[in-house]
Amino acid sequence: MNHAEIRPLHLLVGLVEQDAGVVGPVLQRIGADPKAVATATRERLAQLPRVSGAAQPGASRNLTELLDKAEKAIKEFGVCPLLFRRRLH
């Protein structure tokens, strides 16, 4: 995508488009269309500035904060129940 940094939107599109992931089924369970979410996310990503060259993008501050919060939640509550498909049924 040639973006200067990796943002939460990049994570979202990756999770939504994951073939064996849990995000698609969770979105369906709450009445959202995973394909529509992925399309809207990709459209938003297309609006972000692009860079050229061989530089490797780093995590944005927002992504780092999001991952830190997720890690704290996992430590506080134990393993996230969304990791277990059987709990989605």
C-alpha positions in Angstrom: 0.0 0.0 0.0 3.1 2.2 0.3 1.9 4.1 3.4 4.3 5.9 5.7 3.0 4.1 8.8 0.8 1.2 9.7 -2.5 2.3 11.2 -5.4 0.6 13.0 -7.2 0.6 9.6 -4.4 -1.7 8.2 -5.0 -4.1 11.1 -8.7 -4.0 10.6 -8.6 -4.8 6.9 -6.2 -7.7 7.6 -8.4 -9.1 10.3 -11.6 -8.8 8.3 -10.1 -10.4 5.2 -8.5 -13.3 7.1 -9.9 -16.6 5.8 -9.9 -18.5 9.0 -10.2 -15.6 11.4 -12.9 -14.8 13.9 -13.5 -11.1 12.9 -15.7 -12.0 9.9 -18.0 -14.3 11.9 -18.2 -11.7 14.7 -19.2 -9.0 12.3 -21.8 -11.3 10.7 -23.1 -12.1 14.2 -23.7 -8.5 15.0 -25.4 -7.9 11.6 -22.5 -6.3 9.7 -21.3 -7.5 6.3 -17.5 -8.3 6.5 -17.0 -7.6 2.8 -18.6 -4.2 3.1 -16.4 -3.4 6.1 -13.3 -4.5 4.2 -14.4 -2.4 1.2 -15.0 0.7 3.3 -11.8 0.2 5.1 -9.8 -0.2 1.9 -11.5 3.0 0.5 -10.4 4.9 3.6 -6.9 3.5 3.3 -6.7 4.6 -0.3 -7.2 8.2 0.8 -4.1 8.1 3.0 -0.9 9.7 1.8 1.5 7.3 0.1 5.3 7.3 0.1 7.8 6.0 -2.4 11.1 4.3 -1.8 12.3 1.3 0.1 11.6 2.6 3.6 9.8 0.2 5.9 6.7 1.6 7.5 6.4 1.6 11.3 3.5 1.3 13.6 1.6 4.6 14.1 1.1 6.0 17.5 -2.6 5.1 17.4 -1.8 1.4 16.4 0.7 1.2 19.2 -1.8 2.5 21.7 -4.4 0.1 20.5 -2.1 -2.9 20.8 -1.0 -1.8 24.3 -4.7 -1.6 25.4 -5.4 -5.0 23.9 -2.4 -6.5 25.7 -3.6 -4.9 29.0 -7.1 -6.3 28.5 -5.8 -9.8 27.8 -3.7 -9.6 30.9 -6.6 -8.3 33.0 -9.3 -10.6 31.7 -7.3 -13.6 30.5 -7.5 -15.0 27.0 -10.0 -13.1 24.9 -13.1 -15.2 24.4 -13.3 -14.2 20.7 -10.2 -16.4 20.1 -12.4 -19.4 20.6 -14.8 -20.0 17.7 -17.0 -22.4 19.8 -18.1 -19.5 21.9 -19.5 -17.7 18.8 -22.1 -20.3 18.2 
